[in-house]
Amino acid sequence: GMMAIGGTPIYRYFPVKQGEIPGAKKIITHGYCGVIVLCEDGTVWESGIDQLNVGYSAPDYTWRQRTELSNIVDIESCGAIRSDGTVFAWDVADPVLIGPDDLRYHYQTVELFNLPGATTFAQKDNDLIITSNHTLYQVVHDGATHFPSMIMGNVKYAASYDISHMAVLMDGSVYSWKGVDEPVLVSSISDIERLSMGLEFAIYLTNNQRALWLGK
């Protein structure tokens, strides 16, 4: 809802139950109003995605199973990894005008490539993939073709935001790079357990449970 203090509107958000998905193990958001859920059995469910609205109508929050996806081990906002290493992405089909001021986009699942051992996407991004032997790959775009390019090994965790990427190695060292540039060791940071990236900032959680902020 919205209230005003001194003439300034302030938005307040409240959690609303939107049904139940048995066995849900990972939930991510997509676009303005979409939700994707990965279940323990490898199925993928979505709500508000196939009918994302650019107009004024409310999105459709009916839960729908993506029946073309099965045996999925990880998802991110724009993709999925199957247990055999096949990597999928969502592709926007032609928008459809179904009513006045109601332009809806339909998302199609596209198979990109097979990367044996692929298990995990980087946080917030499907351009970085970690395999079961801790090797980090970056998805390279060559026109309409996508293929994995190996970046480094011994990787524990990775995160991205737009074209900025960071990786934490098993020994706690941290590397950073932009686009397809070579990764550079960030010597001022070490002993990192987890990290999260946003626009012009990154938050780190150290092994001794300290939270660090880097950026503006």
Disulfide bonds with the S-S distance in Angstrom:
none
